[in-house]
Amino acid sequence: MSAAVTSNFESVPAETDPVLAQAMEYAQKLYLLSQGSVNKHFDPFTDIDWDNPDFAPDAGEDRWILPESADPLGRHPWYKALPKEQQIAIGKYRQANVAKVGLQFETILISGMALHNFGLPNGSPEFRYCSHEMIEEHNHTLMFQEMVNRIGIDVSGMGPMVRKLRYLGAPIAALFPNFFFMAVLAGEEPIDHIQKDILRSGESVHPIMRGVMSIHVAEEARHISFAHEYLKQHVPESGEAGKFVLSVLMPVIMWVLGRSIATPPQAFFDEFDIPDEVRKELFYGSAEAKQTFADYFVDVRALARDLGLLNPVSKRVWKLLGIDGPMSRYRSEPMRVNRKAA
């Protein structure tokens, strides 16, 4: 997109050229997202009161106990039967590891987005927006690492196999940007759903967690919006063969990265001697676990429909992976299902 197109959103009547009108609309949306980053942004070291005594990790330790309504482990009978000290220890480890996973995922995102920006033409509205997003994601990595450091547990984050994906982010972003931004959603949507569920639950959580999650959810809304708009703009350019490939890859990347985000690494289960049957029930085996995981992608399924990426083959892949289901009427529509304890 040329600088002439993006310099003045009102300069070309929409009826003159439908393709140009769509490009102008896309540029306007990205301009609004960029302005949002200017008008409302956060700094992890000024907007979180780290030195407040109440933010000390050992202050009000009961608040590290995993929330029943928003965490499958928190409502599991095995966890609820543990001594309170063990519940707190598991809660600290789990939340620290979630933060580390978020840090690692966003580092991969930044590396890919930086290379994506490298090849953009002058005047591209994507360059400015992506630059704003990378700045915010860098702040998120600082915020997540500070949370891990203050909790004081040496967590690993993603499992060892999934961590190798860090080598693929940049080349995929450069060569296959549509697939890259699908992968972005595969990581962002589960984190966003998990954190919103915790914040909406009304349960008492430690202020370190609440401060970090509140900032992350606020800024992640823009990041998810951009990925949706990017795909709506560029997937139609792929042609029928390209769209078919993307339609099949979309559920696969949702499952692979979604699992890496939502499921703790084996080290977590080993650390606390969590029985295998509990692990499977929590994250793979039970109907509740499968439904919870599928619900993370309710917005992505709606996006796939809007992009024309639901066909007989891709629908079967969504179903085989266990992540098919209803679609949201609008992005971030709250799930109105009351689930029973596992």
Disulfide bonds with the S-S distance in Angstrom:
none
